[in-house]
């Protein structure tokens, strides 16, 4: 199980070694899609039981600093990480069933343009999570 070459090159190009732990953590984030530190840790420990939570936290910070992963807050829990190799997206989170749906950025074009034009604000959609109720939960409550 190897990390794609361009990601390994980016680590090395920034003065970081591609350690087995970094490789496992990056692969876990990519495999899990959207995952908290605890979920990444659980996945990594299935392959390397010696990895601890502080290693995962530090590694995710480095990987985010290098632009290899991103995080967002999809609940009141810890941040959720996903690979920066995924296309940019924002998230819809159902408060009832906790379903998370990734949405392409063009859906928010009008909002992004309005915020920029009227408020001089450039939106980072990768950190955006919109909370509400999904259609399934809405139908159940009717």
N, CA, C and O atoms as CSV, one atom per row, in Angstrom:
chain,resi,resn,atom,element,x,y,z
A,1,UNK,N,N,0.864,-1.177,0.000
A,1,UNK,CA,C,0.000,0.000,0.000
A,1,UNK,C,C,0.902,1.229,0.000
A,1,UNK,O,O,1.516,1.545,1.019
A,2,UNK,N,N,0.989,1.919,-1.121
A,2,UNK,CA,C,1.885,3.061,-1.224
A,2,UNK,C,C,1.103,4.330,-1.503
A,2,UNK,O,O,0.026,4.306,-2.099
A,3,UNK,N,N,1.665,5.421,-1.064
A,3,UNK,CA,C,1.090,6.737,-1.305
A,3,UNK,C,C,1.457,7.137,-2.731
A,3,UNK,O,O,2.591,6.916,-3.157
A,4,UNK,N,N,0.519,7.723,-3.474
A,4,UNK,CA,C,0.857,8.160,-4.832
A,4,UNK,C,C,2.121,9.023,-4.847
A,4,UNK,O,O,2.374,9.804,-3.930
A,5,UNK,N,N,2.904,8.858,-5.915
A,5,UNK,CA,C,4.212,9.518,-6.017
A,5,UNK,C,C,4.155,11.020,-5.809
A,5,UNK,O,O,5.027,11.576,-5.142
A,6,UNK,N,N,3.138,11.703,-6.368
A,6,UNK,CA,C,3.119,13.167,-6.245
A,6,UNK,C,C,2.954,13.605,-4.797
A,6,UNK,O,O,3.456,14.659,-4.407
A,7,UNK,N,N,2.250,12.800,-3.994
A,7,UNK,CA,C,2.084,13.141,-2.586
A,7,UNK,C,C,3.386,12.908,-1.824
A,7,UNK,O,O,3.771,13.717,-0.980
A,8,UNK,N,N,4.053,11.811,-2.123
A,8,UNK,CA,C,5.345,11.540,-1.500
A,8,UNK,C,C,6.345,12.626,-1.876
A,8,UNK,O,O,7.117,13.082,-1.032
A,9,UNK,N,N,6.335,13.042,-3.137
A,9,UNK,CA,C,7.247,14.096,-3.588
A,9,UNK,C,C,6.971,15.413,-2.867
A,9,UNK,O,O,7.900,16.144,-2.524
A,10,UNK,N,N,5.713,15.708,-2.643
A,10,UNK,CA,C,5.357,16.959,-1.952
A,10,UNK,C,C,5.870,16.947,-0.515
A,10,UNK,O,O,6.381,17.955,-0.027
A,11,UNK,N,N,5.736,15.817,0.157
A,11,UNK,CA,C,6.273,15.699,1.512
A,11,UNK,C,C,7.780,15.928,1.498
A,11,UNK,O,O,8.304,16.753,2.246
A,12,UNK,N,N,8.450,15.200,0.654
A,12,UNK,CA,C,9.920,15.299,0.603
A,12,UNK,C,C,10.367,16.697,0.176
A,12,UNK,O,O,11.351,17.224,0.695
A,13,UNK,N,N,9.641,17.292,-0.769
A,13,UNK,CA,C,9.988,18.623,-1.254
A,13,UNK,C,C,9.845,19.701,-0.192
A,13,UNK,O,O,10.436,20.774,-0.307
A,14,UNK,N,N,9.067,19.419,0.835
A,14,UNK,CA,C,8.882,20.371,1.938
A,14,UNK,C,C,9.738,20.021,3.145
A,14,UNK,O,O,9.573,20.586,4.226
A,15,UNK,N,N,10.650,19.084,2.946
A,15,UNK,CA,C,11.577,18.750,4.021
A,15,UNK,C,C,11.072,17.691,4.984
A,15,UNK,O,O,11.660,17.503,6.049
A,16,UNK,N,N,10.008,17.001,4.640
A,16,UNK,CA,C,9.466,15.948,5.499
A,16,UNK,C,C,9.805,14.589,4.909
A,16,UNK,O,O,9.805,14.395,3.694
A,17,UNK,N,N,10.090,13.669,5.792
A,17,UNK,CA,C,10.314,12.298,5.344
A,17,UNK,C,C,8.972,11.603,5.184
A,17,UNK,O,O,8.007,11.921,5.879
A,18,UNK,N,N,8.922,10.669,4.277
A,18,UNK,CA,C,7.728,9.845,4.108
A,18,UNK,C,C,7.882,8.637,5.029
A,18,UNK,O,O,8.377,7.586,4.624
A,19,UNK,N,N,7.447,8.813,6.278
A,19,UNK,CA,C,7.561,7.734,7.253
A,19,UNK,C,C,6.425,6.738,7.038
A,19,UNK,O,O,5.412,7.077,6.426
A,20,UNK,N,N,6.582,5.524,7.533
A,20,UNK,CA,C,5.485,4.555,7.431
A,20,UNK,C,C,4.201,5.064,8.092
A,20,UNK,O,O,3.106,4.807,7.593
A,21,UNK,N,N,4.331,5.787,9.217
A,21,UNK,CA,C,3.150,6.319,9.901
A,21,UNK,C,C,2.441,7.362,9.038
A,21,UNK,O,O,1.215,7.339,8.930
A,22,UNK,N,N,3.192,8.270,8.427
A,22,UNK,CA,C,2.580,9.285,7.558
A,22,UNK,C,C,1.895,8.627,6.372
A,22,UNK,O,O,0.807,9.032,5.965
A,23,UNK,N,N,2.534,7.622,5.833
A,23,UNK,CA,C,1.962,6.915,4.699
A,23,UNK,C,C,0.655,6.240,5.103
A,23,UNK,O,O,-0.330,6.320,4.370
A,24,UNK,N,N,0.633,5.579,6.254
A,24,UNK,CA,C,-0.584,4.912,6.724
A,24,UNK,C,C,-1.699,5.911,7.011
A,24,UNK,O,O,-2.860,5.659,6.688
A,25,UNK,N,N,-1.353,7.032,7.610
A,25,UNK,CA,C,-2.359,8.038,7.975
A,25,UNK,C,C,-2.951,8.676,6.727
A,25,UNK,O,O,-4.168,8.843,6.637
A,26,UNK,N,N,-2.110,9.033,5.767
A,26,UNK,CA,C,-2.620,9.623,4.529
A,26,UNK,C,C,-3.502,8.627,3.779
A,26,UNK,O,O,-4.555,8.995,3.259
A,27,UNK,N,N,-3.076,7.385,3.724
A,27,UNK,CA,C,-3.876,6.354,3.052
A,27,UNK,C,C,-5.207,6.160,3.783
A,27,UNK,O,O,-6.240,5.977,3.139
A,28,UNK,N,N,-5.195,6.197,5.117
A,28,UNK,CA,C,-6.433,6.030,5.884
A,28,UNK,C,C,-7.416,7.155,5.573
A,28,UNK,O,O,-8.609,6.905,5.397
A,29,UNK,N,N,-6.926,8.387,5.505
A,29,UNK,CA,C,-7.797,9.518,5.178
A,29,UNK,C,C,-8.393,9.318,3.788
A,29,UNK,O,O,-9.588,9.531,3.584
A,30,UNK,N,N,-7.573,8.916,2.849
A,30,UNK,CA,C,-8.073,8.711,1.489
A,30,UNK,C,C,-9.087,7.568,1.436
A,30,UNK,O,O,-10.091,7.663,0.731
A,31,UNK,N,N,-8.832,6.503,2.168
A,31,UNK,CA,C,-9.747,5.351,2.165
A,31,UNK,C,C,-11.068,5.656,2.859
A,31,UNK,O,O,-12.123,5.198,2.419
A,32,UNK,N,N,-11.015,6.432,3.945
A,32,UNK,CA,C,-12.215,6.692,4.742
A,32,UNK,C,C,-13.107,7.781,4.156
A,32,UNK,O,O,-14.298,7.834,4.463
A,33,UNK,N,N,-12.554,8.638,3.328
A,33,UNK,CA,C,-13.366,9.712,2.752
A,33,UNK,C,C,-13.437,10.909,3.677
A,33,UNK,O,O,-12.685,11.866,3.496
A,34,UNK,N,N,-14.311,10.882,4.652
A,34,UNK,CA,C,-14.415,11.918,5.677
A,34,UNK,C,C,-14.266,11.213,7.018
A,34,UNK,O,O,-15.059,10.334,7.355
A,35,UNK,N,N,-13.249,11.598,7.782
A,35,UNK,CA,C,-12.975,10.864,9.013
A,35,UNK,C,C,-12.413,11.772,10.098
A,35,UNK,O,O,-11.652,12.700,9.824
A,36,UNK,N,N,-12.803,11.485,11.328
A,36,UNK,CA,C,-12.242,12.188,12.489
A,36,UNK,C,C,-10.880,11.581,12.812
A,36,UNK,O,O,-10.505,10.546,12.261
A,37,UNK,N,N,-10.156,12.224,13.696
A,37,UNK,CA,C,-8.861,11.701,14.128
A,37,UNK,C,C,-9.037,10.305,14.716
A,37,UNK,O,O,-8.238,9.411,14.437
A,38,UNK,N,N,-10.079,10.110,15.530
A,38,UNK,CA,C,-10.307,8.798,16.140
A,38,UNK,C,C,-10.562,7.728,15.083
A,38,UNK,O,O,-10.092,6.598,15.217
A,39,UNK,N,N,-11.303,8.077,14.034
A,39,UNK,CA,C,-11.571,7.115,12.959
A,39,UNK,C,C,-10.301,6.794,12.177
A,39,UNK,O,O,-10.076,5.645,11.797
A,40,UNK,N,N,-9.467,7.816,11.935
A,40,UNK,CA,C,-8.186,7.592,11.263
A,40,UNK,C,C,-7.309,6.700,12.134
A,40,UNK,O,O,-6.700,5.749,11.646
A,41,UNK,N,N,-7.250,7.013,13.426
A,41,UNK,CA,C,-6.444,6.221,14.355
A,41,UNK,C,C,-6.889,4.762,14.369
A,41,UNK,O,O,-6.050,3.862,14.327
A,42,UNK,N,N,-8.184,4.520,14.426
A,42,UNK,CA,C,-8.700,3.152,14.439
A,42,UNK,C,C,-8.298,2.403,13.167
A,42,UNK,O,O,-7.910,1.236,13.224
A,43,UNK,N,N,-8.391,3.071,12.034
A,43,UNK,CA,C,-8.022,2.450,10.747
A,43,UNK,C,C,-6.530,2.144,10.714
A,43,UNK,O,O,-6.126,1.057,10.304
A,44,UNK,N,N,-5.709,3.104,11.147
A,44,UNK,CA,C,-4.257,2.929,11.124
A,44,UNK,C,C,-3.842,1.800,12.069
A,44,UNK,O,O,-2.943,1.019,11.756
A,45,UNK,N,N,-4.495,1.721,13.215
A,45,UNK,CA,C,-4.123,0.695,14.203
A,45,UNK,C,C,-4.413,-0.721,13.726
A,45,UNK,O,O,-3.868,-1.676,14.280
A,46,UNK,N,N,-5.254,-0.879,12.720
A,46,UNK,CA,C,-5.465,-2.219,12.180
A,46,UNK,C,C,-4.215,-2.704,11.452
A,46,UNK,O,O,-4.064,-3.900,11.200
A,47,UNK,N,N,-3.314,-1.769,11.113
A,47,UNK,CA,C,-2.091,-2.130,10.400
A,47,UNK,C,C,-0.830,-1.859,11.200
A,47,UNK,O,O,0.209,-2.470,10.952
A,48,UNK,N,N,-0.917,-0.944,12.158
A,48,UNK,CA,C,0.263,-0.591,12.961
A,48,UNK,C,C,-0.207,-0.191,14.351
A,48,UNK,O,O,-0.507,0.977,14.599
A,49,UNK,N,N,-0.269,-1.148,15.245
A,49,UNK,CA,C,-0.848,-0.896,16.577
A,49,UNK,C,C,-0.042,0.097,17.404
A,49,UNK,O,O,-0.571,0.645,18.371
A,50,UNK,N,N,1.214,0.349,17.059
A,50,UNK,CA,C,2.056,1.246,17.853
A,50,UNK,C,C,1.767,2.725,17.599
A,50,UNK,O,O,2.284,3.571,18.329
A,51,UNK,N,N,0.970,3.064,16.602
A,51,UNK,CA,C,0.674,4.472,16.300
A,51,UNK,C,C,-0.281,5.008,17.362
A,51,UNK,O,O,-1.277,4.363,17.690
A,52,UNK,N,N,0.028,6.202,17.905
A,52,UNK,CA,C,-0.839,6.782,18.940
A,52,UNK,C,C,-1.560,8.025,18.421
A,52,UNK,O,O,-1.275,8.519,17.330
A,53,UNK,N,N,-2.489,8.511,19.219
A,53,UNK,CA,C,-3.331,9.640,18.806
A,53,UNK,C,C,-2.509,10.893,18.526
A,53,UNK,O,O,-2.805,11.619,17.576
A,54,UNK,N,N,-1.486,11.162,19.330
A,54,UNK,CA,C,-0.704,12.383,19.107
A,54,UNK,C,C,0.038,12.319,17.773
A,54,UNK,O,O,0.210,13.350,17.122
A,55,UNK,N,N,0.477,11.140,17.353
A,55,UNK,CA,C,1.113,10.990,16.046
A,55,UNK,C,C,0.117,11.308,14.941
A,55,UNK,O,O,0.460,11.976,13.965
A,56,UNK,N,N,-1.113,10.833,15.089
A,56,UNK,CA,C,-2.140,11.097,14.086
A,56,UNK,C,C,-2.439,12.593,14.033
A,56,UNK,O,O,-2.499,13.166,12.945
A,57,UNK,N,N,-2.629,13.241,15.194
A,57,UNK,CA,C,-2.888,14.687,15.223
A,57,UNK,C,C,-1.760,15.464,14.553
A,57,UNK,O,O,-2.012,16.308,13.692
A,58,UNK,N,N,-0.516,15.183,14.943
A,58,UNK,CA,C,0.631,15.911,14.375
A,58,UNK,C,C,0.743,15.677,12.873
A,58,UNK,O,O,0.993,16.609,12.109
A,59,UNK,N,N,0.559,14.442,12.460
A,59,UNK,CA,C,0.670,14.118,11.037
A,59,UNK,C,C,-0.416,14.799,10.232
A,59,UNK,O,O,-0.145,15.318,9.150
A,60,UNK,N,N,-1.641,14.810,10.737
A,60,UNK,CA,C,-2.725,15.489,10.021
A,60,UNK,C,C,-2.457,16.987,9.910
A,60,UNK,O,O,-2.778,17.598,8.890
A,61,UNK,N,N,-1.874,17.583,10.944
A,61,UNK,CA,C,-1.509,19.005,10.877
A,61,UNK,C,C,-0.483,19.246,9.767
A,61,UNK,O,O,-0.614,20.189,8.987
A,62,UNK,N,N,0.532,18.392,9.705
A,62,UNK,CA,C,1.560,18.525,8.666
A,62,UNK,C,C,0.941,18.326,7.284
A,62,UNK,O,O,1.205,19.098,6.362
A,63,UNK,N,N,0.121,17.293,7.150
A,63,UNK,CA,C,-0.495,17.001,5.854
A,63,UNK,C,C,-1.419,18.133,5.413
A,63,UNK,O,O,-1.509,18.435,4.223
A,64,UNK,N,N,-2.107,18.761,6.371
A,64,UNK,CA,C,-2.964,19.895,6.015
A,64,UNK,C,C,-2.119,21.112,5.637
A,64,UNK,O,O,-2.438,21.826,4.686
A,65,UNK,N,N,-1.061,21.338,6.375
A,65,UNK,CA,C,-0.153,22.451,6.078
A,65,UNK,C,C,0.412,22.331,4.654
A,65,UNK,O,O,0.631,23.334,3.975
A,66,UNK,N,N,0.641,21.100,4.220
A,66,UNK,CA,C,1.187,20.844,2.891
A,66,UNK,C,C,0.111,20.782,1.810
A,66,UNK,O,O,0.421,20.620,0.630
A,67,UNK,N,N,-1.148,20.910,2.214
A,67,UNK,CA,C,-2.234,20.878,1.251
A,67,UNK,C,C,-2.619,19.484,0.789
A,67,UNK,O,O,-3.241,19.329,-0.262
A,68,UNK,N,N,-2.259,18.471,1.560
A,68,UNK,CA,C,-2.573,17.090,1.184
A,68,UNK,C,C,-3.906,16.620,1.753
A,68,UNK,O,O,-4.545,15.726,1.197
A,69,UNK,N,N,-4.323,17.225,2.859
A,69,UNK,CA,C,-5.642,16.944,3.433
A,69,UNK,C,C,-6.292,18.269,3.812
A,69,UNK,O,O,-5.618,19.292,3.936
A,70,UNK,N,N,-7.592,18.238,3.990
A,70,UNK,CA,C,-8.355,19.404,4.453
A,70,UNK,C,C,-9.226,18.953,5.600
A,70,UNK,O,O,-9.471,17.758,5.769
A,71,UNK,N,N,-9.695,19.900,6.388
A,71,UNK,CA,C,-10.635,19.537,7.442
A,71,UNK,C,C,-11.833,20.460,7.413
A,71,UNK,O,O,-11.786,21.567,6.877
A,72,UNK,N,N,-12.893,19.977,7.997
A,72,UNK,CA,C,-14.096,20.769,8.191
A,72,UNK,C,C,-14.749,20.271,9.467
A,72,UNK,O,O,-14.361,19.231,10.001
A,73,UNK,N,N,-15.730,21.000,9.955
A,73,UNK,CA,C,-16.449,20.599,11.164
A,73,UNK,C,C,-17.849,20.181,10.757
A,73,UNK,O,O,-18.691,21.018,10.428
A,74,UNK,N,N,-18.089,18.877,10.783
A,74,UNK,CA,C,-19.366,18.336,10.338
A,74,UNK,C,C,-20.305,18.057,11.499
A,74,UNK,O,O,-21.415,17.560,11.303
A,75,UNK,N,N,-19.861,18.375,12.703
A,75,UNK,CA,C,-20.690,18.192,13.898
A,75,UNK,C,C,-20.021,18.936,15.036
A,75,UNK,O,O,-19.089,19.713,14.830
A,76,UNK,N,N,-20.506,18.689,16.227
A,76,UNK,CA,C,-19.884,19.271,17.407
A,76,UNK,C,C,-18.652,18.476,17.806
A,76,UNK,O,O,-17.954,18.832,18.755
A,77,UNK,N,N,-18.388,17.403,17.080
A,77,UNK,CA,C,-17.235,16.559,17.356
A,77,UNK,C,C,-15.957,17.211,16.838
A,77,UNK,O,O,-15.931,18.375,16.438
A,78,UNK,N,N,-14.923,16.420,16.865
A,78,UNK,CA,C,-13.629,16.853,16.348
A,78,UNK,C,C,-13.728,17.126,14.853
A,78,UNK,O,O,-14.679,16.690,14.204
A,79,UNK,N,N,-12.766,17.833,14.308
A,79,UNK,CA,C,-12.766,18.084,12.866
A,79,UNK,C,C,-12.769,16.777,12.075
A,79,UNK,O,O,-12.296,15.744,12.548
A,80,UNK,N,N,-13.303,16.847,10.881
A,80,UNK,CA,C,-13.331,15.713,9.970
A,80,UNK,C,C,-12.374,16.019,8.828
A,80,UNK,O,O,-12.410,17.106,8.250
A,81,UNK,N,N,-11.525,15.062,8.510
A,81,UNK,CA,C,-10.505,15.246,7.483
A,81,UNK,C,C,-10.871,14.496,6.207
A,81,UNK,O,O,-11.509,13.444,6.248
A,82,UNK,N,N,-10.457,15.055,5.081
A,82,UNK,CA,C,-10.604,14.363,3.802
A,82,UNK,C,C,-9.419,14.731,2.909
A,82,UNK,O,O,-8.750,15.744,3.117
A,83,UNK,N,N,-9.183,13.895,1.928
A,83,UNK,CA,C,-8.049,14.082,1.033
A,83,UNK,C,C,-8.245,15.322,0.177
A,83,UNK,O,O,-9.345,15.580,-0.312
A,84,UNK,N,N,-7.186,16.080,-0.001
A,84,UNK,CA,C,-7.228,17.246,-0.879
A,84,UNK,C,C,-7.227,16.812,-2.340
A,84,UNK,O,O,-7.407,17.642,-3.230
A,85,UNK,N,N,-7.026,15.529,-2.594
A,85,UNK,CA,C,-7.083,15.011,-3.958
A,85,UNK,C,C,-8.524,14.921,-4.446
A,85,UNK,O,O,-8.769,14.854,-5.651
A,86,UNK,N,N,-9.474,14.918,-3.518
A,86,UNK,CA,C,-10.886,14.936,-3.914
A,86,UNK,C,C,-11.187,16.293,-4.535
A,86,UNK,O,O,-10.569,17.291,-4.164
A,87,UNK,N,N,-12.121,16.343,-5.468
A,87,UNK,CA,C,-12.509,17.652,-6.010
A,87,UNK,C,C,-13.061,18.533,-4.876
A,87,UNK,O,O,-13.653,18.035,-3.918
A,88,UNK,N,N,-12.853,19.853,-5.008
A,88,UNK,CA,C,-13.366,20.760,-3.989
A,88,UNK,C,C,-14.869,20.551,-3.848
A,88,UNK,O,O,-15.579,20.338,-4.831
A,89,UNK,N,N,-15.335,20.617,-2.610
A,89,UNK,CA,C,-16.761,20.433,-2.329
A,89,UNK,C,C,-17.083,21.049,-0.984
A,89,UNK,O,O,-16.188,21.364,-0.199
A,90,UNK,N,N,-18.364,21.216,-0.725
A,90,UNK,CA,C,-18.803,21.590,0.609
A,90,UNK,C,C,-19.768,20.518,1.070
A,90,UNK,O,O,-20.053,19.575,0.332
A,91,UNK,N,N,-20.276,20.656,2.290
A,91,UNK,CA,C,-21.012,19.559,2.905
A,91,UNK,C,C,-22.404,19.971,3.364
A,91,UNK,O,O,-22.609,21.074,3.870
A,92,UNK,N,N,-23.343,19.073,3.179
A,92,UNK,CA,C,-24.685,19.194,3.751
A,92,UNK,C,C,-24.778,18.126,4.829
A,92,UNK,O,O,-24.517,16.950,4.574
A,93,UNK,N,N,-25.151,18.540,6.036
A,93,UNK,CA,C,-25.178,17.620,7.171
A,93,UNK,C,C,-26.585,17.600,7.762
A,93,UNK,O,O,-27.119,18.636,8.158
A,94,UNK,N,N,-27.182,16.402,7.816
A,94,UNK,CA,C,-28.506,16.261,8.413
A,94,UNK,C,C,-28.362,16.196,9.933
A,94,UNK,O,O,-27.657,15.336,10.460
A,95,UNK,N,N,-29.029,17.102,10.622
A,95,UNK,CA,C,-28.979,17.115,12.089
A,95,UNK,C,C,-29.676,15.906,12.707
A,95,UNK,O,O,-29.400,15.551,13.853
A,96,UNK,N,N,-30.570,15.277,11.961
A,96,UNK,CA,C,-31.317,14.154,12.501
A,96,UNK,C,C,-30.550,12.839,12.357
A,96,UNK,O,O,-30.263,12.181,13.357
A,97,UNK,N,N,-30.217,12.450,11.127
A,97,UNK,CA,C,-29.566,11.150,10.885
A,97,UNK,C,C,-28.051,11.256,10.729
A,97,UNK,O,O,-27.386,10.228,10.603
A,98,UNK,N,N,-27.482,12.465,10.731
A,98,UNK,CA,C,-26.054,12.747,10.592
A,98,UNK,C,C,-25.485,12.375,9.221
A,98,UNK,O,O,-24.267,12.300,9.062
A,99,UNK,N,N,-26.345,12.143,8.236
A,99,UNK,CA,C,-25.856,11.882,6.882
A,99,UNK,C,C,-25.094,13.102,6.389
A,99,UNK,O,O,-25.531,14.237,6.577
A,100,UNK,N,N,-23.944,12.859,5.753
A,100,UNK,CA,C,-23.137,13.931,5.176
A,100,UNK,C,C,-23.137,13.738,3.671
A,100,UNK,O,O,-22.864,12.652,3.160
A,101,UNK,N,N,-23.448,14.811,2.987
A,101,UNK,CA,C,-23.483,14.770,1.534
A,101,UNK,C,C,-22.494,15.797,1.005
A,101,UNK,O,O,-22.508,16.952,1.431
A,102,UNK,N,N,-21.633,15.383,0.076
A,102,UNK,CA,C,-20.688,16.299,-0.560
A,102,UNK,C,C,-21.370,16.949,-1.756
A,102,UNK,O,O,-22.052,16.284,-2.535
A,103,UNK,N,N,-21.176,18.270,-1.891
A,103,UNK,CA,C,-21.838,19.032,-2.944
A,103,UNK,C,C,-20.783,19.806,-3.726
A,103,UNK,O,O,-19.870,20.397,-3.150
A,104,UNK,N,N,-20.928,19.792,-5.051
A,104,UNK,CA,C,-19.992,20.510,-5.915
A,104,UNK,C,C,-20.084,22.019,-5.677
A,104,UNK,O,O,-21.167,22.529,-5.389
A,105,UNK,N,N,-18.976,22.731,-5.792
A,105,UNK,CA,C,-18.949,24.158,-5.484
A,105,UNK,C,C,-19.844,25.020,-6.365
A,105,UNK,O,O,-20.289,26.080,-5.926
A,106,UNK,N,N,-20.118,24.597,-7.590
A,106,UNK,CA,C,-20.916,25.449,-8.469
A,106,UNK,C,C,-22.343,25.636,-7.955
A,106,UNK,O,O,-23.028,26.572,-8.367
A,107,UNK,N,N,-22.796,24.759,-7.066
A,107,UNK,CA,C,-24.123,24.909,-6.462
A,107,UNK,C,C,-24.190,26.195,-5.638
A,107,UNK,O,O,-25.258,26.791,-5.496
A,108,UNK,N,N,-23.053,26.618,-5.098
A,108,UNK,CA,C,-23.013,27.799,-4.234
A,108,UNK,C,C,-22.483,29.037,-4.958
A,108,UNK,O,O,-22.150,30.028,-4.308
A,109,UNK,N,N,-22.401,28.999,-6.260
A,109,UNK,CA,C,-21.806,30.107,-7.022
A,109,UNK,C,C,-22.454,31.450,-6.699
A,109,UNK,O,O,-21.753,32.431,-6.451
A,110,UNK,N,N,-23.772,31.501,-6.700
A,110,UNK,CA,C,-24.449,32.782,-6.446
A,110,UNK,C,C,-24.113,33.312,-5.056
A,110,UNK,O,O,-23.849,34.503,-4.894
A,111,UNK,N,N,-24.120,32.439,-4.058
A,111,UNK,CA,C,-23.785,32.859,-2.689
A,111,UNK,C,C,-22.346,33.350,-2.616
A,111,UNK,O,O,-22.083,34.404,-2.037
A,112,UNK,N,N,-21.418,32.606,-3.191
A,112,UNK,CA,C,-19.999,32.975,-3.166
A,112,UNK,C,C,-19.792,34.325,-3.850
A,112,UNK,O,O,-19.066,35.175,-3.334
A,113,UNK,N,N,-20.418,34.525,-4.995
A,113,UNK,CA,C,-20.272,35.790,-5.710
A,113,UNK,C,C,-20.873,36.953,-4.932
A,113,UNK,O,O,-20.296,38.040,-4.898
A,114,UNK,N,N,-22.020,36.737,-4.310
A,114,UNK,CA,C,-22.657,37.791,-3.509
A,114,UNK,C,C,-21.795,38.157,-2.306
A,114,UNK,O,O,-21.619,39.338,-2.007
A,115,UNK,N,N,-21.263,37.166,-1.620
A,115,UNK,CA,C,-20.409,37.440,-0.459
A,115,UNK,C,C,-19.161,38.210,-0.867
A,115,UNK,O,O,-18.694,39.077,-0.129
A,116,UNK,N,N,-18.630,37.900,-2.021
A,116,UNK,CA,C,-17.443,38.614,-2.482
A,116,UNK,C,C,-17.781,40.037,-2.905
A,116,UNK,O,O,-17.088,40.982,-2.529
A,117,UNK,N,N,-18.844,40.190,-3.685
A,117,UNK,CA,C,-19.205,41.511,-4.217
A,117,UNK,C,C,-19.702,42.455,-3.132
A,117,UNK,O,O,-19.337,43.630,-3.118
A,118,UNK,N,N,-20.524,41.958,-2.233
A,118,UNK,CA,C,-21.171,42.834,-1.246
A,118,UNK,C,C,-20.423,42.939,0.079
A,118,UNK,O,O,-20.620,43.891,0.835
A,119,UNK,N,N,-19.565,41.959,0.357
A,119,UNK,CA,C,-18.892,41.959,1.657
A,119,UNK,C,C,-17.377,41.862,1.538
A,119,UNK,O,O,-16.676,41.849,2.550
A,120,UNK,N,N,-16.858,41.792,0.294
A,120,UNK,CA,C,-15.413,41.685,0.112
A,120,UNK,C,C,-14.843,40.448,0.774
A,120,UNK,O,O,-13.760,40.487,1.357
A,121,UNK,N,N,-15.582,39.341,0.680
A,121,UNK,CA,C,-15.204,38.127,1.401
A,121,UNK,C,C,-15.037,36.970,0.420
A,121,UNK,O,O,-15.945,36.672,-0.356
A,122,UNK,N,N,-13.874,36.319,0.458
A,122,UNK,CA,C,-13.605,35.156,-0.396
A,122,UNK,C,C,-13.868,33.890,0.409
A,122,UNK,O,O,-13.226,33.651,1.431
A,123,UNK,N,N,-14.800,33.097,-0.049
A,123,UNK,CA,C,-15.241,31.897,0.678
A,123,UNK,C,C,-14.301,30.723,0.416
A,123,UNK,O,O,-13.887,30.484,-0.718
A,124,UNK,N,N,-13.975,30.007,1.469
A,124,UNK,CA,C,-13.240,28.742,1.380
A,124,UNK,C,C,-14.282,27.639,1.514
A,124,UNK,O,O,-14.603,27.214,2.624
A,125,UNK,N,N,-14.805,27.181,0.397
A,125,UNK,CA,C,-15.890,26.203,0.420
A,125,UNK,C,C,-15.490,24.886,1.060
A,125,UNK,O,O,-16.350,24.179,1.586
A,126,UNK,N,N,-14.232,24.540,1.033
A,126,UNK,CA,C,-13.787,23.285,1.617
A,126,UNK,C,C,-14.049,23.178,3.104
A,126,UNK,O,O,-14.093,22.072,3.645
A,127,UNK,N,N,-14.224,24.298,3.773
A,127,UNK,CA,C,-14.508,24.298,5.206
A,127,UNK,C,C,-15.988,24.495,5.503
A,127,UNK,O,O,-16.391,24.522,6.666
A,128,UNK,N,N,-16.797,24.633,4.461
A,128,UNK,CA,C,-18.209,24.945,4.656
A,128,UNK,C,C,-19.038,23.693,4.904
A,128,UNK,O,O,-18.963,22.716,4.159
A,129,UNK,N,N,-19.822,23.748,5.959
A,129,UNK,CA,C,-20.804,22.696,6.249
A,129,UNK,C,C,-22.129,23.399,6.535
A,129,UNK,O,O,-22.202,24.293,7.377
A,130,UNK,N,N,-23.165,22.986,5.830
A,130,UNK,CA,C,-24.500,23.555,6.030
A,130,UNK,C,C,-25.345,22.495,6.717
A,130,UNK,O,O,-25.475,21.371,6.232
A,131,UNK,N,N,-25.911,22.868,7.843
A,131,UNK,CA,C,-26.699,21.932,8.638
A,131,UNK,C,C,-28.180,22.137,8.379
A,131,UNK,O,O,-28.643,23.260,8.179
A,132,UNK,N,N,-28.909,21.041,8.387
A,132,UNK,CA,C,-30.346,21.096,8.154
A,132,UNK,C,C,-30.932,19.710,8.292
A,132,UNK,O,O,-30.466,18.902,9.095
A,133,UNK,N,N,-31.961,19.439,7.502
A,133,UNK,CA,C,-32.638,18.143,7.547
A,133,UNK,C,C,-32.693,17.576,6.138
A,133,UNK,O,O,-33.106,18.261,5.202
A,134,UNK,N,N,-32.276,16.321,5.987
A,134,UNK,CA,C,-32.323,15.684,4.670
A,134,UNK,C,C,-33.770,15.354,4.319
A,134,UNK,O,O,-34.644,15.344,5.186
A,135,UNK,N,N,-34.008,15.088,3.059
A,135,UNK,CA,C,-35.361,14.834,2.579
A,135,UNK,C,C,-35.969,13.604,3.251
A,135,UNK,O,O,-37.163,13.599,3.551
A,136,UNK,N,N,-35.175,12.568,3.493
A,136,UNK,CA,C,-35.703,11.362,4.144
A,136,UNK,C,C,-36.202,11.659,5.557
A,136,UNK,O,O,-37.281,11.207,5.938
A,137,UNK,N,N,-35.442,12.399,6.320
A,137,UNK,CA,C,-35.843,12.746,7.690
A,137,UNK,C,C,-37.026,13.712,7.667
A,137,UNK,O,O,-37.911,13.647,8.520
A,138,UNK,N,N,-37.028,14.600,6.688
A,138,UNK,CA,C,-38.138,15.537,6.546
A,138,UNK,C,C,-39.445,14.795,6.268
A,138,UNK,O,O,-40.487,15.143,6.825
A,139,UNK,N,N,-39.393,13.784,5.417
A,139,UNK,CA,C,-40.577,12.967,5.094
A,139,UNK,C,C,-41.039,12.169,6.301
A,139,UNK,O,O,-42.240,12.024,6.528
A,140,UNK,N,N,-40.088,11.647,7.084
A,140,UNK,CA,C,-40.438,10.872,8.275
A,140,UNK,C,C,-41.144,11.716,9.324
A,140,UNK,O,O,-42.003,11.218,10.051
A,141,UNK,N,N,-40.785,12.994,9.403
A,141,UNK,CA,C,-41.368,13.847,10.429
A,141,UNK,C,C,-42.718,14.428,10.002
A,141,UNK,O,O,-43.402,15.054,10.811
A,142,UNK,N,N,-43.110,14.226,8.732
A,142,UNK,CA,C,-44.379,14.766,8.231
A,142,UNK,C,C,-45.547,13.879,8.587
A,142,UNK,O,O,-46.687,14.191,8.240
